[in-house]
Amino acid sequence: YAAVSKAITSYLGDKFNRPVAGLTRDLIRHTMASRALPDEEIDRALFYLEWADSGRFAPAASGEDAEALMEGADSLIKDLENMMARETI
């Protein structure tokens, strides 16, 4: 869960030229919106970050949950990469 959270925040920090340490959920939402990314993708990114955080801090997460989270986060990053490559954001 921690690795997924770090992967998403590191990716976004790199793409938006922001330090990962200061990348709050509000700043992520604002920065993604200012780059004209669709609201659905913004919500999706925040959803996966919340899911990763809940998995880190809540016991009883299953291996299936972790696998679904990793697959979803991977898909998110690929989709964002494609969108930003087309838009040259």
PDB file of N, CA, C and O in Angstrom:
ATOM      1  N   TYR A   1       0.819  -1.195   0.000  1.00  0.00           N
ATOM      2  CA  TYR A   1       0.000   0.000   0.000  1.00  0.00           C
ATOM      3  C   TYR A   1       0.862   1.258   0.000  1.00  0.00           C
ATOM      4  O   TYR A   1       0.582   2.224  -0.710  1.00  0.00           O
ATOM      5  N   ALA A   2       1.913   1.223   0.810  1.00  0.00           N
ATOM      6  CA  ALA A   2       2.820   2.374   0.853  1.00  0.00           C
ATOM      7  C   ALA A   2       3.499   2.570  -0.499  1.00  0.00           C
ATOM      8  O   ALA A   2       3.696   3.700  -0.946  1.00  0.00           O
ATOM      9  N   ALA A   3       3.855   1.463  -1.147  1.00  0.00           N
ATOM     10  CA  ALA A   3       4.530   1.560  -2.448  1.00  0.00           C
ATOM     11  C   ALA A   3       3.602   2.161  -3.507  1.00  0.00           C
ATOM     12  O   ALA A   3       4.048   2.932  -4.356  1.00  0.00           O
ATOM     13  N   VAL A   4       2.334   1.814  -3.460  1.00  0.00           N
ATOM     14  CA  VAL A   4       1.381   2.373  -4.425  1.00  0.00           C
ATOM     15  C   VAL A   4       1.205   3.863  -4.179  1.00  0.00           C
ATOM     16  O   VAL A   4       1.209   4.656  -5.120  1.00  0.00           O
ATOM     17  N   SER A   5       1.051   4.239  -2.932  1.00  0.00           N
ATOM     18  CA  SER A   5       0.911   5.658  -2.600  1.00  0.00           C
ATOM     19  C   SER A   5       2.137   6.437  -3.064  1.00  0.00           C
ATOM     20  O   SER A   5       2.015   7.518  -3.641  1.00  0.00           O
ATOM     21  N   LYS A   6       3.308   5.883  -2.810  1.00  0.00           N
ATOM     22  CA  LYS A   6       4.545   6.557  -3.219  1.00  0.00           C
ATOM     23  C   LYS A   6       4.658   6.630  -4.737  1.00  0.00           C
ATOM     24  O   LYS A   6       5.105   7.640  -5.280  1.00  0.00           O
ATOM     25  N   ALA A   7       4.258   5.570  -5.418  1.00  0.00           N
ATOM     26  CA  ALA A   7       4.341   5.559  -6.888  1.00  0.00           C
ATOM     27  C   ALA A   7       3.456   6.652  -7.489  1.00  0.00           C
ATOM     28  O   ALA A   7       3.878   7.381  -8.387  1.00  0.00           O
ATOM     29  N   ILE A   8       2.235   6.758  -6.988  1.00  0.00           N
ATOM     30  CA  ILE A   8       1.320   7.763  -7.534  1.00  0.00           C
ATOM     31  C   ILE A   8       1.810   9.170  -7.214  1.00  0.00           C
ATOM     32  O   ILE A   8       1.866  10.018  -8.105  1.00  0.00           O
ATOM     33  N   THR A   9       2.166   9.431  -5.964  1.00  0.00           N
ATOM     34  CA  THR A   9       2.597  10.786  -5.601  1.00  0.00           C
ATOM     35  C   THR A   9       3.918  11.144  -6.277  1.00  0.00           C
ATOM     36  O   THR A   9       4.110  12.289  -6.684  1.00  0.00           O
ATOM     37  N   SER A  10       4.818  10.195  -6.400  1.00  0.00           N
ATOM     38  CA  SER A  10       6.090  10.469  -7.089  1.00  0.00           C
ATOM     39  C   SER A  10       5.849  10.779  -8.558  1.00  0.00           C
ATOM     40  O   SER A  10       6.450  11.699  -9.112  1.00  0.00           O
ATOM     41  N   TYR A  11       4.976  10.015  -9.181  1.00  0.00           N
ATOM     42  CA  TYR A  11       4.649  10.259 -10.577  1.00  0.00           C
ATOM     43  C   TYR A  11       4.070  11.660 -10.758  1.00  0.00           C
ATOM     44  O   TYR A  11       4.512  12.417 -11.622  1.00  0.00           O
ATOM     45  N   LEU A  12       3.078  11.998  -9.934  1.00  0.00           N
ATOM     46  CA  LEU A  12       2.453  13.312 -10.045  1.00  0.00           C
ATOM     47  C   LEU A  12       3.437  14.436  -9.727  1.00  0.00           C
ATOM     48  O   LEU A  12       3.441  15.470 -10.395  1.00  0.00           O
ATOM     49  N   GLY A  13       4.261  14.235  -8.718  1.00  0.00           N
ATOM     50  CA  GLY A  13       5.274  15.235  -8.383  1.00  0.00           C
ATOM     51  C   GLY A  13       6.229  15.478  -9.538  1.00  0.00           C
ATOM     52  O   GLY A  13       6.566  16.620  -9.852  1.00  0.00           O
ATOM     53  N   ASP A  14       6.661  14.394 -10.167  1.00  0.00           N
ATOM     54  CA  ASP A  14       7.562  14.522 -11.317  1.00  0.00           C
ATOM     55  C   ASP A  14       6.878  15.232 -12.485  1.00  0.00           C
ATOM     56  O   ASP A  14       7.458  16.128 -13.097  1.00  0.00           O
ATOM     57  N   LYS A  15       5.651  14.833 -12.788  1.00  0.00           N
ATOM     58  CA  LYS A  15       4.947  15.409 -13.922  1.00  0.00           C
ATOM     59  C   LYS A  15       4.624  16.887 -13.727  1.00  0.00           C
ATOM     60  O   LYS A  15       4.623  17.661 -14.684  1.00  0.00           O
ATOM     61  N   PHE A  16       4.350  17.273 -12.480  1.00  0.00           N
ATOM     62  CA  PHE A  16       3.950  18.645 -12.209  1.00  0.00           C
ATOM     63  C   PHE A  16       5.068  19.480 -11.602  1.00  0.00           C
ATOM     64  O   PHE A  16       4.853  20.614 -11.174  1.00  0.00           O
ATOM     65  N   ASN A  17       6.272  18.900 -11.570  1.00  0.00           N
ATOM     66  CA  ASN A  17       7.441  19.605 -11.050  1.00  0.00           C
ATOM     67  C   ASN A  17       7.193  20.153  -9.639  1.00  0.00           C
ATOM     68  O   ASN A  17       7.449  21.321  -9.348  1.00  0.00           O
ATOM     69  N   ARG A  18       6.686  19.269  -8.778  1.00  0.00           N
ATOM     70  CA  ARG A  18       6.378  19.621  -7.393  1.00  0.00           C
ATOM     71  C   ARG A  18       7.095  18.648  -6.466  1.00  0.00           C
ATOM     72  O   ARG A  18       7.243  17.473  -6.800  1.00  0.00           O
ATOM     73  N   PRO A  19       7.539  19.120  -5.310  1.00  0.00           N
ATOM     74  CA  PRO A  19       8.136  18.192  -4.356  1.00  0.00           C
ATOM     75  C   PRO A  19       7.076  17.251  -3.789  1.00  0.00           C
ATOM     76  O   PRO A  19       5.975  17.680  -3.442  1.00  0.00           O
ATOM     77  N   VAL A  20       7.409  15.994  -3.700  1.00  0.00           N
ATOM     78  CA  VAL A  20       6.462  14.996  -3.218  1.00  0.00           C
ATOM     79  C   VAL A  20       6.058  15.284  -1.773  1.00  0.00           C
ATOM     80  O   VAL A  20       4.907  15.069  -1.393  1.00  0.00           O
ATOM     81  N   ALA A  21       6.985  15.761  -0.984  1.00  0.00           N
ATOM     82  CA  ALA A  21       6.710  16.010   0.436  1.00  0.00           C
ATOM     83  C   ALA A  21       5.573  17.012   0.636  1.00  0.00           C
ATOM     84  O   ALA A  21       4.849  16.909   1.626  1.00  0.00           O
ATOM     85  N   GLY A  22       5.399  17.941  -0.238  1.00  0.00           N
ATOM     86  CA  GLY A  22       4.362  18.946  -0.085  1.00  0.00           C
ATOM     87  C   GLY A  22       3.117  18.683  -0.907  1.00  0.00           C
ATOM     88  O   GLY A  22       2.264  19.561  -1.041  1.00  0.00           O
ATOM     89  N   LEU A  23       3.002  17.486  -1.459  1.00  0.00           N
ATOM     90  CA  LEU A  23       1.907  17.173  -2.371  1.00  0.00           C
ATOM     91  C   LEU A  23       0.690  16.676  -1.585  1.00  0.00           C
ATOM     92  O   LEU A  23       0.504  15.474  -1.394  1.00  0.00           O
ATOM     93  N   THR A  24      -0.120  17.613  -1.140  1.00  0.00           N
ATOM     94  CA  THR A  24      -1.343  17.278  -0.420  1.00  0.00           C
ATOM     95  C   THR A  24      -2.439  16.905  -1.411  1.00  0.00           C
ATOM     96  O   THR A  24      -2.307  17.141  -2.612  1.00  0.00           O
ATOM     97  N   ARG A  25      -3.505  16.329  -0.908  1.00  0.00           N
ATOM     98  CA  ARG A  25      -4.630  15.964  -1.776  1.00  0.00           C
ATOM     99  C   ARG A  25      -5.214  17.220  -2.436  1.00  0.00           C
ATOM    100  O   ARG A  25      -5.551  17.203  -3.620  1.00  0.00           O
ATOM    101  N   ASP A  26      -5.330  18.299  -1.671  1.00  0.00           N
ATOM    102  CA  ASP A  26      -5.864  19.544  -2.236  1.00  0.00           C
ATOM    103  C   ASP A  26      -4.965  20.081  -3.345  1.00  0.00           C
ATOM    104  O   ASP A  26      -5.452  20.541  -4.377  1.00  0.00           O
ATOM    105  N   LEU A  27      -3.648  20.021  -3.127  1.00  0.00           N
ATOM    106  CA  LEU A  27      -2.716  20.501  -4.146  1.00  0.00           C
ATOM    107  C   LEU A  27      -2.756  19.600  -5.382  1.00  0.00           C
ATOM    108  O   LEU A  27      -2.660  20.084  -6.510  1.00  0.00           O
ATOM    109  N   ILE A  28      -2.895  18.309  -5.168  1.00  0.00           N
ATOM    110  CA  ILE A  28      -3.016  17.389  -6.305  1.00  0.00           C
ATOM    111  C   ILE A  28      -4.253  17.750  -7.120  1.00  0.00           C
ATOM    112  O   ILE A  28      -4.184  17.875  -8.343  1.00  0.00           O
ATOM    113  N   ARG A  29      -5.387  17.917  -6.436  1.00  0.00           N
ATOM    114  CA  ARG A  29      -6.637  18.266  -7.133  1.00  0.00           C
ATOM    115  C   ARG A  29      -6.473  19.579  -7.899  1.00  0.00           C
ATOM    116  O   ARG A  29      -6.827  19.663  -9.075  1.00  0.00           O
ATOM    117  N   HIS A  30      -5.943  20.587  -7.240  1.00  0.00           N
ATOM    118  CA  HIS A  30      -5.778  21.901  -7.858  1.00  0.00           C
ATOM    119  C   HIS A  30      -4.828  21.837  -9.064  1.00  0.00           C
ATOM    120  O   HIS A  30      -5.122  22.393 -10.123  1.00  0.00           O
ATOM    121  N   THR A  31      -3.707  21.166  -8.894  1.00  0.00           N
ATOM    122  CA  THR A  31      -2.707  21.107  -9.966  1.00  0.00           C
ATOM    123  C   THR A  31      -3.234  20.325 -11.161  1.00  0.00           C
ATOM    124  O   THR A  31      -3.052  20.740 -12.305  1.00  0.00           O
ATOM    125  N   MET A  32      -3.887  19.194 -10.899  1.00  0.00           N
ATOM    126  CA  MET A  32      -4.440  18.416 -12.003  1.00  0.00           C
ATOM    127  C   MET A  32      -5.526  19.210 -12.731  1.00  0.00           C
ATOM    128  O   MET A  32      -5.605  19.178 -13.959  1.00  0.00           O
ATOM    129  N   ALA A  33      -6.355  19.915 -11.977  1.00  0.00           N
ATOM    130  CA  ALA A  33      -7.423  20.722 -12.589  1.00  0.00           C
ATOM    131  C   ALA A  33      -6.835  21.866 -13.401  1.00  0.00           C
ATOM    132  O   ALA A  33      -7.344  22.189 -14.474  1.00  0.00           O
ATOM    133  N   SER A  34      -5.764  22.483 -12.898  1.00  0.00           N
ATOM    134  CA  SER A  34      -5.159  23.596 -13.624  1.00  0.00           C
ATOM    135  C   SER A  34      -4.505  23.138 -14.929  1.00  0.00           C
ATOM    136  O   SER A  34      -4.266  23.947 -15.826  1.00  0.00           O
ATOM    137  N   ARG A  35      -4.221  21.854 -15.030  1.00  0.00           N
ATOM    138  CA  ARG A  35      -3.655  21.295 -16.257  1.00  0.00           C
ATOM    139  C   ARG A  35      -4.737  20.733 -17.163  1.00  0.00           C
ATOM    140  O   ARG A  35      -4.444  20.039 -18.137  1.00  0.00           O
ATOM    141  N   ALA A  36      -5.991  21.035 -16.839  1.00  0.00           N
ATOM    142  CA  ALA A  36      -7.145  20.640 -17.651  1.00  0.00           C
ATOM    143  C   ALA A  36      -7.319  19.132 -17.764  1.00  0.00           C
ATOM    144  O   ALA A  36      -7.832  18.633 -18.765  1.00  0.00           O
ATOM    145  N   LEU A  37      -6.894  18.414 -16.744  1.00  0.00           N
ATOM    146  CA  LEU A  37      -7.162  16.976 -16.730  1.00  0.00           C
ATOM    147  C   LEU A  37      -8.627  16.778 -16.345  1.00  0.00           C
ATOM    148  O   LEU A  37      -9.167  17.544 -15.546  1.00  0.00           O
ATOM    149  N   PRO A  38      -9.270  15.762 -16.905  1.00  0.00           N
ATOM    150  CA  PRO A  38     -10.691  15.539 -16.618  1.00  0.00           C
ATOM    151  C   PRO A  38     -10.946  15.282 -15.132  1.00  0.00           C
ATOM    152  O   PRO A  38     -10.131  14.671 -14.442  1.00  0.00           O
ATOM    153  N   ASP A  39     -12.082  15.757 -14.664  1.00  0.00           N
ATOM    154  CA  ASP A  39     -12.463  15.547 -13.263  1.00  0.00           C
ATOM    155  C   ASP A  39     -12.454  14.072 -12.884  1.00  0.00           C
ATOM    156  O   ASP A  39     -12.093  13.716 -11.763  1.00  0.00           O
ATOM    157  N   GLU A  40     -12.854  13.210 -13.824  1.00  0.00           N
ATOM    158  CA  GLU A  40     -12.877  11.777 -13.545  1.00  0.00           C
ATOM    159  C   GLU A  40     -11.482  11.253 -13.211  1.00  0.00           C
ATOM    160  O   GLU A  40     -11.330  10.394 -12.342  1.00  0.00           O
ATOM    161  N   GLU A  41     -10.472  11.766 -13.896  1.00  0.00           N
ATOM    162  CA  GLU A  41      -9.100  11.313 -13.643  1.00  0.00           C
ATOM    163  C   GLU A  41      -8.576  11.876 -12.323  1.00  0.00           C
ATOM    164  O   GLU A  41      -7.825  11.212 -11.608  1.00  0.00           O
ATOM    165  N   ILE A  42      -8.975  13.087 -12.014  1.00  0.00           N
ATOM    166  CA  ILE A  42      -8.587  13.678 -10.735  1.00  0.00           C
ATOM    167  C   ILE A  42      -9.187  12.856  -9.602  1.00  0.00           C
ATOM    168  O   ILE A  42      -8.493  12.492  -8.653  1.00  0.00           O
ATOM    169  N   ASP A  43     -10.477  12.568  -9.707  1.00  0.00           N
ATOM    170  CA  ASP A  43     -11.155  11.769  -8.679  1.00  0.00           C
ATOM    171  C   ASP A  43     -10.553  10.372  -8.593  1.00  0.00           C
ATOM    172  O   ASP A  43     -10.414   9.813  -7.506  1.00  0.00           O
ATOM    173  N   ARG A  44     -10.205   9.822  -9.728  1.00  0.00           N
ATOM    174  CA  ARG A  44      -9.603   8.480  -9.767  1.00  0.00           C
ATOM    175  C   ARG A  44      -8.256   8.465  -9.059  1.00  0.00           C
ATOM    176  O   ARG A  44      -7.972   7.549  -8.286  1.00  0.00           O
ATOM    177  N   ALA A  45      -7.431   9.463  -9.313  1.00  0.00           N
ATOM    178  CA  ALA A  45      -6.124   9.545  -8.648  1.00  0.00           C
ATOM    179  C   ALA A  45      -6.306   9.665  -7.138  1.00  0.00           C
ATOM    180  O   ALA A  45      -5.620   8.988  -6.373  1.00  0.00           O
ATOM    181  N   LEU A  46      -7.213  10.512  -6.715  1.00  0.00           N
ATOM    182  CA  LEU A  46      -7.445  10.691  -5.284  1.00  0.00           C
ATOM    183  C   LEU A  46      -8.056   9.437  -4.664  1.00  0.00           C
ATOM    184  O   LEU A  46      -7.760   9.112  -3.515  1.00  0.00           O
ATOM    185  N   PHE A  47      -8.897   8.737  -5.405  1.00  0.00           N
ATOM    186  CA  PHE A  47      -9.477   7.484  -4.930  1.00  0.00           C
ATOM    187  C   PHE A  47      -8.381   6.458  -4.637  1.00  0.00           C
ATOM    188  O   PHE A  47      -8.386   5.824  -3.582  1.00  0.00           O
ATOM    189  N   TYR A  48      -7.441   6.297  -5.572  1.00  0.00           N
ATOM    190  CA  TYR A  48      -6.385   5.311  -5.369  1.00  0.00           C
ATOM    191  C   TYR A  48      -5.443   5.724  -4.234  1.00  0.00           C
ATOM    192  O   TYR A  48      -4.946   4.866  -3.505  1.00  0.00           O
ATOM    193  N   LEU A  49      -5.199   7.006  -4.080  1.00  0.00           N
ATOM    194  CA  LEU A  49      -4.388   7.463  -2.956  1.00  0.00           C
ATOM    195  C   LEU A  49      -5.087   7.187  -1.625  1.00  0.00           C
ATOM    196  O   LEU A  49      -4.450   6.757  -0.664  1.00  0.00           O
ATOM    197  N   GLU A  50      -6.386   7.434  -1.570  1.00  0.00           N
ATOM    198  CA  GLU A  50      -7.149   7.155  -0.348  1.00  0.00           C
ATOM    199  C   GLU A  50      -7.174   5.661  -0.049  1.00  0.00           C
ATOM    200  O   GLU A  50      -7.030   5.252   1.103  1.00  0.00           O
ATOM    201  N   TRP A  51      -7.357   4.852  -1.079  1.00  0.00           N
ATOM    202  CA  TRP A  51      -7.387   3.407  -0.918  1.00  0.00           C
ATOM    203  C   TRP A  51      -6.034   2.920  -0.379  1.00  0.00           C
ATOM    204  O   TRP A  51      -5.979   2.092   0.530  1.00  0.00           O
ATOM    205  N   ALA A  52      -4.962   3.440  -0.946  1.00  0.00           N
ATOM    206  CA  ALA A  52      -3.626   3.053  -0.478  1.00  0.00           C
ATOM    207  C   ALA A  52      -3.427   3.447   0.980  1.00  0.00           C
ATOM    208  O   ALA A  52      -2.885   2.672   1.767  1.00  0.00           O
ATOM    209  N   ASP A  53      -3.860   4.637   1.335  1.00  0.00           N
ATOM    210  CA  ASP A  53      -3.724   5.076   2.729  1.00  0.00           C
ATOM    211  C   ASP A  53      -4.557   4.219   3.669  1.00  0.00           C
ATOM    212  O   ASP A  53      -4.102   3.870   4.758  1.00  0.00           O
ATOM    213  N   SER A  54      -5.757   3.884   3.262  1.00  0.00           N
ATOM    214  CA  SER A  54      -6.586   3.060   4.137  1.00  0.00           C
ATOM    215  C   SER A  54      -5.978   1.672   4.294  1.00  0.00           C
ATOM    216  O   SER A  54      -6.062   1.083   5.372  1.00  0.00           O
ATOM    217  N   GLY A  55      -5.379   1.151   3.262  1.00  0.00           N
ATOM    218  CA  GLY A  55      -4.713  -0.143   3.350  1.00  0.00           C
ATOM    219  C   GLY A  55      -3.476  -0.107   4.235  1.00  0.00           C
ATOM    220  O   GLY A  55      -3.142  -1.094   4.890  1.00  0.00           O
ATOM    221  N   ARG A  56      -2.809   1.020   4.251  1.00  0.00           N
ATOM    222  CA  ARG A  56      -1.614   1.159   5.087  1.00  0.00           C
ATOM    223  C   ARG A  56      -1.967   1.209   6.560  1.00  0.00           C
ATOM    224  O   ARG A  56      -1.245   0.663   7.394  1.00  0.00           O
ATOM    225  N   PHE A  57      -3.064   1.853   6.882  1.00  0.00           N
ATOM    226  CA  PHE A  57      -3.378   2.122   8.276  1.00  0.00           C
ATOM    227  C   PHE A  57      -4.509   1.280   8.839  1.00  0.00           C
ATOM    228  O   PHE A  57      -4.744   1.316  10.047  1.00  0.00           O
ATOM    229  N   ALA A  58      -5.210   0.532   8.019  1.00  0.00           N
ATOM    230  CA  ALA A  58      -6.300  -0.303   8.504  1.00  0.00           C
ATOM    231  C   ALA A  58      -5.922  -1.768   8.355  1.00  0.00           C
ATOM    232  O   ALA A  58      -5.575  -2.212   7.260  1.00  0.00           O
ATOM    233  N   PRO A  59      -5.986  -2.510   9.431  1.00  0.00           N
ATOM    234  CA  PRO A  59      -5.686  -3.944   9.313  1.00  0.00           C
ATOM    235  C   PRO A  59      -6.790  -4.661   8.529  1.00  0.00           C
ATOM    236  O   PRO A  59      -7.837  -4.085   8.233  1.00  0.00           O
ATOM    237  N   ALA A  60      -6.539  -5.881   8.213  1.00  0.00           N
ATOM    238  CA  ALA A  60      -7.505  -6.762   7.559  1.00  0.00           C
ATOM    239  C   ALA A  60      -7.641  -6.517   6.064  1.00  0.00           C
ATOM    240  O   ALA A  60      -8.640  -6.920   5.469  1.00  0.00           O
ATOM    241  N   ALA A  61      -6.683  -5.880   5.455  1.00  0.00           N
ATOM    242  CA  ALA A  61      -6.699  -5.756   3.996  1.00  0.00           C
ATOM    243  C   ALA A  61      -6.246  -7.091   3.416  1.00  0.00           C
ATOM    244  O   ALA A  61      -5.297  -7.703   3.907  1.00  0.00           O
ATOM    245  N   SER A  62      -6.919  -7.525   2.393  1.00  0.00           N
ATOM    246  CA  SER A  62      -6.595  -8.820   1.810  1.00  0.00           C
ATOM    247  C   SER A  62      -5.586  -8.669   0.672  1.00  0.00           C
ATOM    248  O   SER A  62      -5.376  -7.573   0.151  1.00  0.00           O
ATOM    249  N   GLY A  63      -4.982  -9.765   0.307  1.00  0.00           N
ATOM    250  CA  GLY A  63      -4.064  -9.778  -0.823  1.00  0.00           C
ATOM    251  C   GLY A  63      -4.765  -9.417  -2.116  1.00  0.00           C
ATOM    252  O   GLY A  63      -4.179  -8.792  -2.998  1.00  0.00           O
ATOM    253  N   GLU A  64      -6.036  -9.818  -2.224  1.00  0.00           N
ATOM    254  CA  GLU A  64      -6.810  -9.472  -3.420  1.00  0.00           C
ATOM    255  C   GLU A  64      -7.014  -7.967  -3.513  1.00  0.00           C
ATOM    256  O   GLU A  64      -6.964  -7.392  -4.600  1.00  0.00           O
ATOM    257  N   ASP A  65      -7.246  -7.328  -2.357  1.00  0.00           N
ATOM    258  CA  ASP A  65      -7.391  -5.869  -2.342  1.00  0.00           C
ATOM    259  C   ASP A  65      -6.112  -5.200  -2.809  1.00  0.00           C
ATOM    260  O   ASP A  65      -6.151  -4.258  -3.601  1.00  0.00           O
ATOM    261  N   ALA A  66      -4.989  -5.681  -2.325  1.00  0.00           N
ATOM    262  CA  ALA A  66      -3.704  -5.100  -2.700  1.00  0.00           C
ATOM    263  C   ALA A  66      -3.451  -5.271  -4.190  1.00  0.00           C
ATOM    264  O   ALA A  66      -2.957  -4.357  -4.850  1.00  0.00           O
ATOM    265  N   GLU A  67      -3.786  -6.433  -4.717  1.00  0.00           N
ATOM    266  CA  GLU A  67      -3.584  -6.677  -6.149  1.00  0.00           C
ATOM    267  C   GLU A  67      -4.483  -5.769  -6.988  1.00  0.00           C
ATOM    268  O   GLU A  67      -4.043  -5.214  -7.995  1.00  0.00           O
ATOM    269  N   ALA A  68      -5.729  -5.622  -6.576  1.00  0.00           N
ATOM    270  CA  ALA A  68      -6.654  -4.739  -7.302  1.00  0.00           C
ATOM    271  C   ALA A  68      -6.170  -3.298  -7.244  1.00  0.00           C
ATOM    272  O   ALA A  68      -6.261  -2.575  -8.235  1.00  0.00           O
ATOM    273  N   LEU A  69      -5.661  -2.877  -6.104  1.00  0.00           N
ATOM    274  CA  LEU A  69      -5.122  -1.524  -5.961  1.00  0.00           C
ATOM    275  C   LEU A  69      -3.935  -1.321  -6.894  1.00  0.00           C
ATOM    276  O   LEU A  69      -3.857  -0.307  -7.587  1.00  0.00           O
ATOM    277  N   MET A  70      -3.015  -2.275  -6.917  1.00  0.00           N
ATOM    278  CA  MET A  70      -1.839  -2.143  -7.783  1.00  0.00           C
ATOM    279  C   MET A  70      -2.234  -2.083  -9.255  1.00  0.00           C
ATOM    280  O   MET A  70      -1.685  -1.285 -10.015  1.00  0.00           O
ATOM    281  N   GLU A  71      -3.176  -2.916  -9.654  1.00  0.00           N
ATOM    282  CA  GLU A  71      -3.621  -2.907 -11.050  1.00  0.00           C
ATOM    283  C   GLU A  71      -4.300  -1.586 -11.397  1.00  0.00           C
ATOM    284  O   GLU A  71      -4.074  -1.025 -12.469  1.00  0.00           O
ATOM    285  N   GLY A  72      -5.128  -1.096 -10.486  1.00  0.00           N
ATOM    286  CA  GLY A  72      -5.814   0.176 -10.727  1.00  0.00           C
ATOM    287  C   GLY A  72      -4.851   1.344 -10.797  1.00  0.00           C
ATOM    288  O   GLY A  72      -4.983   2.211 -11.661  1.00  0.00           O
ATOM    289  N   ALA A  73      -3.879   1.371  -9.890  1.00  0.00           N
ATOM    290  CA  ALA A  73      -2.892   2.451  -9.878  1.00  0.00           C
ATOM    291  C   ALA A  73      -2.030   2.405 -11.135  1.00  0.00           C
ATOM    292  O   ALA A  73      -1.704   3.447 -11.704  1.00  0.00           O
ATOM    293  N   ASP A  74      -1.667   1.219 -11.564  1.00  0.00           N
ATOM    294  CA  ASP A  74      -0.885   1.070 -12.795  1.00  0.00           C
ATOM    295  C   ASP A  74      -1.670   1.597 -13.990  1.00  0.00           C
ATOM    296  O   ASP A  74      -1.131   2.314 -14.833  1.00  0.00           O
ATOM    297  N   SER A  75      -2.934   1.241 -14.052  1.00  0.00           N
ATOM    298  CA  SER A  75      -3.796   1.717 -15.137  1.00  0.00           C
ATOM    299  C   SER A  75      -3.940   3.239 -15.094  1.00  0.00           C
ATOM    300  O   SER A  75      -3.900   3.899 -16.132  1.00  0.00           O
ATOM    301  N   LEU A  76      -4.105   3.790 -13.898  1.00  0.00           N
ATOM    302  CA  LEU A  76      -4.210   5.241 -13.729  1.00  0.00           C
ATOM    303  C   LEU A  76      -2.973   5.943 -14.272  1.00  0.00           C
ATOM    304  O   LEU A  76      -3.087   6.892 -15.048  1.00  0.00           O
ATOM    305  N   ILE A  77      -1.805   5.486 -13.872  1.00  0.00           N
ATOM    306  CA  ILE A  77      -0.562   6.141 -14.293  1.00  0.00           C
ATOM    307  C   ILE A  77      -0.394   6.050 -15.810  1.00  0.00           C
ATOM    308  O   ILE A  77       0.009   7.020 -16.451  1.00  0.00           O
ATOM    309  N   LYS A  78      -0.701   4.899 -16.374  1.00  0.00           N
ATOM    310  CA  LYS A  78      -0.616   4.754 -17.837  1.00  0.00           C
ATOM    311  C   LYS A  78      -1.589   5.690 -18.546  1.00  0.00           C
ATOM    312  O   LYS A  78      -1.239   6.325 -19.541  1.00  0.00           O
ATOM    313  N   ASP A  79      -2.811   5.769 -18.027  1.00  0.00           N
ATOM    314  CA  ASP A  79      -3.807   6.647 -18.644  1.00  0.00           C
ATOM    315  C   ASP A  79      -3.400   8.111 -18.540  1.00  0.00           C
ATOM    316  O   ASP A  79      -3.526   8.861 -19.507  1.00  0.00           O
ATOM    317  N   LEU A  80      -2.911   8.522 -17.370  1.00  0.00           N
ATOM    318  CA  LEU A  80      -2.458   9.904 -17.202  1.00  0.00           C
ATOM    319  C   LEU A  80      -1.279  10.200 -18.120  1.00  0.00           C
ATOM    320  O   LEU A  80      -1.200  11.272 -18.719  1.00  0.00           O
ATOM    321  N   GLU A  81      -0.380   9.256 -18.223  1.00  0.00           N
ATOM    322  CA  GLU A  81       0.786   9.433 -19.096  1.00  0.00           C
ATOM    323  C   GLU A  81       0.334   9.655 -20.532  1.00  0.00           C
ATOM    324  O   GLU A  81       0.842  10.546 -21.213  1.00  0.00           O
ATOM    325  N   ASN A  82      -0.610   8.856 -20.995  1.00  0.00           N
ATOM    326  CA  ASN A  82      -1.131   9.020 -22.350  1.00  0.00           C
ATOM    327  C   ASN A  82      -1.816  10.365 -22.537  1.00  0.00           C
ATOM    328  O   ASN A  82      -1.617  11.030 -23.554  1.00  0.00           O
ATOM    329  N   MET A  83      -2.622  10.766 -21.562  1.00  0.00           N
ATOM    330  CA  MET A  83      -3.304  12.061 -21.664  1.00  0.00           C
ATOM    331  C   MET A  83      -2.315  13.210 -21.695  1.00  0.00           C
ATOM    332  O   MET A  83      -2.451  14.127 -22.505  1.00  0.00           O
ATOM    333  N   MET A  84      -1.331  13.168 -20.830  1.00  0.00           N
ATOM    334  CA  MET A  84      -0.374  14.273 -20.751  1.00  0.00           C
ATOM    335  C   MET A  84       0.560  14.284 -21.945  1.00  0.00           C
ATOM    336  O   MET A  84       1.027  15.350 -22.347  1.00  0.00           O
ATOM    337  N   ALA A  85       0.841  13.136 -22.517  1.00  0.00           N
ATOM    338  CA  ALA A  85       1.678  13.097 -23.722  1.00  0.00           C
ATOM    339  C   ALA A  85       0.943  13.724 -24.904  1.00  0.00           C
ATOM    340  O   ALA A  85       1.554  14.410 -25.724  1.00  0.00           O
ATOM    341  N   ARG A  86      -0.365  13.490 -24.992  1.00  0.00           N
ATOM    342  CA  ARG A  86      -1.158  14.071 -26.080  1.00  0.00           C
ATOM    343  C   ARG A  86      -1.316  15.569 -25.913  1.00  0.00           C
ATOM    344  O   ARG A  86      -1.313  16.319 -26.889  1.00  0.00           O
ATOM    345  N   GLU A  87      -1.452  15.995 -24.674  1.00  0.00           N
ATOM    346  CA  GLU A  87      -1.692  17.403 -24.376  1.00  0.00           C
ATOM    347  C   GLU A  87      -0.394  18.183 -24.202  1.00  0.00           C
ATOM    348  O   GLU A  87      -0.402  19.414 -24.198  1.00  0.00           O
ATOM    349  N   THR A  88       0.705  17.477 -24.062  1.00  0.00           N
ATOM    350  CA  THR A  88       2.002  18.085 -23.745  1.00  0.00           C
ATOM    351  C   THR A  88       1.875  19.028 -22.551  1.00  0.00           C
ATOM    352  O   THR A  88       2.287  20.187 -22.598  1.00  0.00           O
ATOM    353  N   ILE A  89       1.297  18.496 -21.492  1.00  0.00           N
ATOM    354  CA  ILE A  89       1.099  19.275 -20.258  1.00  0.00           C
ATOM    355  C   ILE A  89       2.412  19.391 -19.538  1.00  0.00           C
ATOM    356  O   ILE A  89       2.481  20.007 -18.474  1.00  0.00           O
TER     357      ILE A  89
END
